[in-house]
Amino acid sequence: MSGKTPGHTSGGGRSLKPTRAAALSVVSNTTLVLLKLFAGMVTGSVSIISEAIHSGLDLLAAIIALYSVSQSGKPPDEDHRYGHGKIENISALIEALLIFVAAIWIIVEAYKKIIHGVRVESLAVGLVVMGISAVANYFISALLFRVGKKHDSLALLADGLHLRTDVYTSVGVFIGLGVITLTGIKILDPIVAIAVALLIIYASWELTQRSFTPLLDARLSEEEEAEVRKIVESFKNDYVDFHKLRTRQAGPERHIDLHLVVHPDHPIAEAHALADSIEKTIKERWHRASVLIHMEPCTSRACDTCPNPCPGAANAIGAATPDGEMRV
């Protein structure tokens, strides 16, 4: 039986560490919140103020992501034998709820503007700030996606999704302000704000599903389980069969266990070496994987008809069975 604690992804060369990427997101969001609040107060635009609120929640989410990434990287300890990976799922779920609340607030404020009238001034300031916001968030979100995928960090991917949504909404507000500048139709401002909120709600729903499912110990995706099976089957000449494959994910960590059937006369040292080889190959695919392999002796004596005979089975054909009969 083999079961080792998950390893850590070795970021080589110039690759950015998850904690540094999360910290960069905090700095970026802080700057954008201040810029948008300034632009919103100068212009009186509810769509810009709604964007400032959105970025404020993005900042809170970035802080939560920074904390969760720093904690999830800790190795298993006495109180957390399976590691700390699920803190990233909890972090992402909190982020999803935060942006959902922000979206509802934006819709309420936009509705008030539609009912009581709209006052929008100094559009040039708003256009500049929203343009800067869109460009900055595009590059930061791209960085978070890249580092998040490399390190399997759901918290970074969630933070990147927030910022990418902010890119789309900033572009929407930019276009809305541009149309107001050209046409003078100020009612477009709260309408654009509502459209922004609907995009945020959609992103929140997707993130909620992605972060909540692993908390229920759902299996890995069909594609990833197929990869696990392919890896195990690459050693098929060294065992009889395998079954009871179980998988789950906790943040960046994957937990995989299975039963491996070997020849009853297989030396325990060789069986253990086989389990280590399978585990090593799985970890080459997912660095932070915990693999548990339970060895079982083959109980079938029909070696001559076995579709995948184990080593030495051919020599066993013709030998006496436990009841004294000979195999043919």
ChimeraX attribute file (.defattr): number of C-alpha atoms within 10 A of each C-alpha:
attribute: neighborCount
match mode: 1-to-1
recipient: residues
	/A:1	17
	/A:2	18
	/A:3	15
	/A:4	11
	/A:5	16
	/A:6	20
	/A:7	15
	/A:8	17
	/A:9	18
	/A:10	12
	/A:11	13
	/A:12	8
	/A:13	6
	/A:14	6
	/A:15	11
	/A:16	16
	/A:17	17
	/A:18	24
	/A:19	19
	/A:20	14
	/A:21	23
	/A:22	30
	/A:23	16
	/A:24	17
	/A:25	28
	/A:26	21
	/A:27	13
	/A:28	18
	/A:29	27
	/A:30	17
	/A:31	14
	/A:32	23
	/A:33	22
	/A:34	14
	/A:35	18
	/A:36	26
	/A:37	20
	/A:38	18
	/A:39	24
	/A:40	25
	/A:41	15
	/A:42	15
	/A:43	19
	/A:44	18
	/A:45	27
	/A:46	25
	/A:47	32
	/A:48	30
	/A:49	22
	/A:50	28
	/A:51	29
	/A:52	22
	/A:53	20
	/A:54	30
	/A:55	28
	/A:56	21
	/A:57	21
	/A:58	27
	/A:59	24
	/A:60	17
	/A:61	28
	/A:62	32
	/A:63	20
	/A:64	22
	/A:65	33
	/A:66	25
	/A:67	18
	/A:68	27
	/A:69	28
	/A:70	16
	/A:71	17
	/A:72	21
	/A:73	22
	/A:74	12
	/A:75	16
	/A:76	15
	/A:77	10
	/A:78	7
	/A:79	8
	/A:80	10
	/A:81	10
	/A:82	17
	/A:83	22
	/A:84	22
	/A:85	26
	/A:86	22
	/A:87	23
	/A:88	29
	/A:89	27
	/A:90	22
	/A:91	26
	/A:92	29
	/A:93	22
	/A:94	18
	/A:95	26
	/A:96	26
	/A:97	16
	/A:98	17
	/A:99	26
	/A:100	23
	/A:101	16
	/A:102	21
	/A:103	26
	/A:104	16
	/A:105	16
	/A:106	27
	/A:107	20
	/A:108	13
	/A:109	17
	/A:110	25
	/A:111	16
	/A:112	14
	/A:113	18
	/A:114	15
	/A:115	8
	/A:116	9
	/A:117	11
	/A:118	18
	/A:119	13
	/A:120	20
	/A:121	15
	/A:122	15
	/A:123	19
	/A:124	13
	/A:125	17
	/A:126	28
	/A:127	22
	/A:128	12
	/A:129	20
	/A:130	26
	/A:131	17
	/A:132	17
	/A:133	27
	/A:134	22
	/A:135	13
	/A:136	16
	/A:137	24
	/A:138	19
	/A:139	15
	/A:140	21
	/A:141	25
	/A:142	16
	/A:143	20
	/A:144	28
	/A:145	23
	/A:146	18
	/A:147	24
	/A:148	23
	/A:149	14
	/A:150	16
	/A:151	23
	/A:152	21
	/A:153	25
	/A:154	29
	/A:155	33
	/A:156	33
	/A:157	24
	/A:158	32
	/A:159	31
	/A:160	28
	/A:161	21
	/A:162	27
	/A:163	29
	/A:164	22
	/A:165	23
	/A:166	24
	/A:167	23
	/A:168	17
	/A:169	28
	/A:170	25
	/A:171	19
	/A:172	19
	/A:173	30
	/A:174	24
	/A:175	16
	/A:176	23
	/A:177	27
	/A:178	16
	/A:179	15
	/A:180	17
	/A:181	17
	/A:182	9
	/A:183	10
	/A:184	12
	/A:185	13
	/A:186	20
	/A:187	17
	/A:188	19
	/A:189	24
	/A:190	28
	/A:191	20
	/A:192	22
	/A:193	27
	/A:194	22
	/A:195	17
	/A:196	26
	/A:197	28
	/A:198	18
	/A:199	15
	/A:200	25
	/A:201	19
	/A:202	15
	/A:203	19
	/A:204	26
	/A:205	15
	/A:206	13
	/A:207	23
	/A:208	21
	/A:209	12
	/A:210	17
	/A:211	25
	/A:212	15
	/A:213	13
	/A:214	18
	/A:215	17
	/A:216	11
	/A:217	13
	/A:218	14
	/A:219	17
	/A:220	18
	/A:221	12
	/A:222	9
	/A:223	8
	/A:224	12
	/A:225	17
	/A:226	12
	/A:227	14
	/A:228	19
	/A:229	14
	/A:230	13
	/A:231	16
	/A:232	21
	/A:233	15
	/A:234	11
	/A:235	14
	/A:236	15
	/A:237	12
	/A:238	19
	/A:239	23
	/A:240	20
	/A:241	20
	/A:242	19
	/A:243	11
	/A:244	10
	/A:245	14
	/A:246	15
	/A:247	20
	/A:248	19
	/A:249	23
	/A:250	24
	/A:251	28
	/A:252	27
	/A:253	26
	/A:254	21
	/A:255	20
	/A:256	22
	/A:257	19
	/A:258	17
	/A:259	17
	/A:260	23
	/A:261	20
	/A:262	22
	/A:263	22
	/A:264	13
	/A:265	10
	/A:266	16
	/A:267	11
	/A:268	12
	/A:269	9
	/A:270	11
	/A:271	21
	/A:272	16
	/A:273	14
	/A:274	19
	/A:275	22
	/A:276	19
	/A:277	14
	/A:278	21
	/A:279	23
	/A:280	15
	/A:281	15
	/A:282	22
	/A:283	19
	/A:284	12
	/A:285	12
	/A:286	19
	/A:287	20
	/A:288	24
	/A:289	25
	/A:290	24
	/A:291	24
	/A:292	20
	/A:293	21
	/A:294	16
	/A:295	19
	/A:296	17
	/A:297	14
	/A:298	18
	/A:299	10
	/A:300	9
	/A:301	14
	/A:302	12
	/A:303	20
	/A:304	15
	/A:305	8
	/A:306	12
	/A:307	9
	/A:308	15
	/A:309	20
	/A:310	21
	/A:311	16
	/A:312	12
	/A:313	15
	/A:314	12
	/A:315	9
	/A:316	15
	/A:317	16
	/A:318	12
	/A:319	13
	/A:320	12
	/A:321	12
	/A:322	8
	/A:323	6
	/A:324	8
	/A:325	10
	/A:326	12
	/A:327	14
	/A:328	10
